[in-house]
Amino acid sequence: MRFADICGHENAITQLKNAVSSGRLGHAYLFHGPQGIGKREVALAFAAYLNCPSNNGADSCGVCRDCETANAGTHHNIFTVWPTIKEKGDDLVKADKPEDGLIRIPQIRELQNLLKHRAGHGKKAVIVEGAERFMPQAANAFLKTLEEPPPDSVIMLIASRPSELLPTMLSRCQRLGFKPLAHDALKSYLIERLEIAPTAASAASRFSAGSIGSALAYLKDGAGEGSIALALRAISVTLKDADGALKIADELAKRDDLIEVLEFFKIWCRDRAVAGAGCPELAVNAEAAGFPAEFRELYGSYEAITEAIYDITPPRYANRLLTMEAMMLRLAGCNAGQVIG
């Protein structure tokens, strides 16, 4: 991973390179911003940059032995801490998604042992994914590393919800904010780098709200089309079809990509709003523009979906099925003309 491979985030990359060239590199950074927009990719590219003996001040070379091992995830100076889940026998296994696991004290002890050894050349780069997922004991142990870091190390915490980090942890990090990618930049990246068809790239970039991760999920295995079909079913149920609403709720609760689907539902409401305002060309999904409704009614649907997302994500962790049932019954009421039309 090189800086040249990254879509957007020029300001953050420039700040990091300037810190190196000026001799003012911090010992700990917090990369914060919405999920899936490329924070981890910047951290990986910066770790490679710090350890590339052939970097020209603008980027790592990408071809030397250090760059090859950095790209392969085997560089002896680059360490990643990722939230884990416990299996039988207390074995720790990397969680599929950061929000599904926790950062535990054995991981921090292992990291501290690795940092005892000097880098030799370059910098020891520590990337902590899902930094809001520290267990209390692990967070307290990690604070010692932040307070007294090895002189040849750089620690990068990656968080989508920085407010959930300990204040003492926040105070020891320099903060770099990451913003959602611009629609045109993300669309161009999908077309030019990933060879996605322009129409699909445009829809994916609008749907993603500036998140390259969401854009790729939209494009993967027809997920976008599946979300459209589910949205069409969701807006078709009414109070007279409570059984249908509950069936959709059960289907939603079982999905691994539930948050992404609910975010799509929110965009669906937005598209209906812009269509109702006479701007259907701004809609991400043409299908949604065909279901106009009054703004007051659309706001009720958007609010119900937003509240459901809030309830099932940390720190609330509400029961997914009950939350989806309550949301779908509210949407059914909306579809009956009480809220969303």
ABEGO torsion letter per residue (X at the ends): XBAAABBEGAAAAAAAAAAAAAGABBABBBBBEBBGAGAAAAAAAAAAAAABAABAGABBAGABAAAAAAAAGABAABBBBBBBBBBBGGBBBBBABAAABBBBAAAAAAAAAAAABBAGBEBBBBBBBGAAABBAAAAAAAAAAAABBBAABBBBBBBABAAABBAAAAAABBBBBBBBBBAAAAAAAAAAAAGBBAAAAAAAAAAAGGBAAAAAAAABGGAAAAAAAAAAAAAABBAABAAAAAAAAAAAAABAAAAAAAAAAAAAAAAAAAAAAGBAAABABAAAAABBBBAAAAAAAAAAAAAAAAAABOAAGBBAAAAAAAAAAAAAAAAAGAAAX
